[in-house]
Each structure stands twice: as C-alpha cells, then as structure tokens.
Amino acid sequence: MPRLSATDAARSFSELLNRVLDGEEIEITRAGAPVAVIGPPRARFLSADRFRELVASAPRVDDEFAVDLAAIRREVEAPREPWPS
C-alpha cells in the first residue's frame, strides 16, 4: 500500500482522491507513523432479516396509490435516452 505524509496528502489532495477513485488505498502518515488509510467506500449490505424488518415497518400502500402513480407517469415525459452516460 502506498504511503503519503499528511503534508503531501494535503498538498495533492485532488490527485489523492483520483487515485482512490481508481480503487487504490493510501496510508497517511504523520512523523512517519501511520494515522489513517484513505480508500474507496466499502459496500454495506443488509442481512435478509434486516431487509424484512425494514419492509415490514414501511407504511402500507393505500388504495389510491396505483391511481396516483398512473397519473404521475402520464404527466412525466419518458427519457429520450434510457441509459444516459
């Protein structure tokens, strides 16, 4: 893992973030001692049980939901490019 001093990390923070964006983890040191590791965010997953709890605690859909949804879809123009990049 590459190392940078806190001073160098501060001086080249934009470049450091670009490296992290590319998937690299970088150790930050102060006076030669490691103080932090900067890297891409770790994915957070829910367990199946927690997902079921969240779904069960969500408000119930009322009878007018489908009617409201259909009205919204009629009012909103579909995107011209379904996969913009």
C-alpha angles and dihedrals in degrees: 000000000000118000130214130181115241088248093053091045090053093047093051101029095137091052090046090054090050090054090049089049087057089057101263123140116214127195115221118209135193118199087350095302120114113248104164147003118220116201145137116301115268117241114252118213130190121225116242090248092053091047090052090050091052093048091047091051094050117107115267119254112248126221093262095057096093091047092050092047093051090050092051092049090052091051098047118074114232114247114264092218110041093195108036116184 
